[in-house]
Amino acid sequence: MSKKNTLGGLVFSTDPHFKPEQDDYEPDTSLPPDKQVLRIWLERGKGGKEATVVKGFIGPSGQLEELAKLLKNKCAAGGNAKDSVIIIQGDHRDKVLQLLTEQGFKNVKKAGG
């Protein structure tokens, strides 16, 4: 069983002021909903399964998780949220567009083909 070293090979430091760099960057501030630029995509995966993908969210992961939970509940579907991307199982582009505009997001469009 191997253990991954997330500090880039650093095992131990004797420097009392040492702070390891964090790979998980999270924005300190979030843009208000009317300033965000969100795009809604339809992606097809294995076996022709479809997923609605919302890209472009800027803000802390807590707000991203809350928005994803709302969208998943309203669409009655499963999904995931990470790295400023919300994935909802199934083709729910129209419903997600309507829900995001109701939440105050003004610059929301369907993208892709």
C-alpha positions in Angstrom: 0.0 0.0 0.0 1.5 3.3 -1.1 1.0 6.6 0.7 0.9 9.7 -1.4 3.0 12.6 -0.3 1.0 15.8 -1.0 3.9 18.2 -0.1 5.8 17.6 -3.3 8.4 15.2 -1.8 9.0 17.2 1.4 8.9 14.9 4.4 10.1 17.0 7.3 11.2 20.6 7.9 13.0 22.1 10.9 12.1 25.6 9.9 9.6 26.9 12.6 8.0 29.3 10.1 7.4 26.7 7.4 3.9 26.6 5.9 3.3 24.0 3.3 1.7 25.2 0.1 -1.9 24.2 -0.4 -3.0 22.8 -3.7 -6.7 23.5 -3.0 -7.2 27.0 -4.2 -10.4 28.5 -3.1 -11.4 32.1 -4.0 -11.6 34.4 -1.0 -14.5 36.4 -2.5 -17.3 35.4 -4.7 -19.0 37.4 -7.5 -22.6 38.4 -6.9 -25.0 36.3 -9.0 -25.7 39.1 -11.5 -22.0 39.4 -12.4 -21.3 35.6 -12.9 -21.0 34.2 -16.4 -22.5 30.6 -16.4 -22.8 28.3 -19.3 -25.0 25.2 -19.5 -23.7 22.3 -21.5 -25.1 18.9 -22.4 -22.4 16.1 -22.3 -22.8 12.5 -23.3 -20.9 9.8 -21.6 -20.6 6.1 -21.8 -23.6 4.3 -23.3 -25.2 7.5 -24.4 -25.9 8.7 -20.9 -26.5 12.5 -20.8 -25.5 15.0 -18.1 -26.2 18.7 -17.8 -23.0 20.6 -16.9 -23.0 24.1 -15.5 -19.5 25.8 -15.9 -18.1 29.1 -14.8 -19.2 29.5 -11.2 -16.8 31.7 -9.2 -17.0 31.5 -5.4 -16.3 29.3 -2.4 -17.1 25.6 -2.6 -19.8 26.0 0.1 -21.9 28.2 -2.2 -21.2 25.9 -5.1 -22.4 22.9 -3.1 -25.6 24.8 -2.0 -26.4 25.8 -5.6 -25.8 22.2 -6.8 -28.0 20.8 -4.1 -30.8 23.2 -5.1 -30.5 22.3 -8.8 -30.4 18.6 -8.1 -33.5 18.7 -5.8 -35.5 20.8 -8.3 -34.5 18.5 -11.2 -35.0 15.3 -9.1 -31.7 13.9 -10.3 -28.3 13.0 -8.9 -25.1 14.9 -9.6 -21.9 16.3 -8.4 -20.2 19.7 -7.7 -16.5 20.4 -7.7 -13.9 22.6 -9.3 -16.5 25.3 -10.2 -18.5 22.8 -12.2 -21.9 21.4 -11.4 -22.9 18.1 -13.0 -26.6 16.9 -13.0 -27.6 13.6 -14.4 -29.9 13.8 -17.4 -30.8 16.5 -19.9 -32.2 19.3 -17.7 -30.8 22.3 -19.6 -34.1 24.2 -19.9 -35.1 23.7 -16.2 -31.6 24.6 -15.0 -31.6 27.8 -17.1 -34.9 28.8 -15.6 -33.8 28.0 -12.0 -30.5 29.9 -12.3 -32.3 33.0 -13.7 -34.8 32.8 -10.8 -31.8 32.7 -8.4 -30.5 36.0 -9.8 -27.9 34.8 -12.3 -28.3 37.1 -15.3 -25.6 36.0 -17.7 -26.7 32.4 -18.1 -26.8 30.7 -21.6 -27.0 27.3 -23.1 -23.7 26.5 -24.8 -22.5 23.8 -27.2 -24.4 22.2 -30.0 
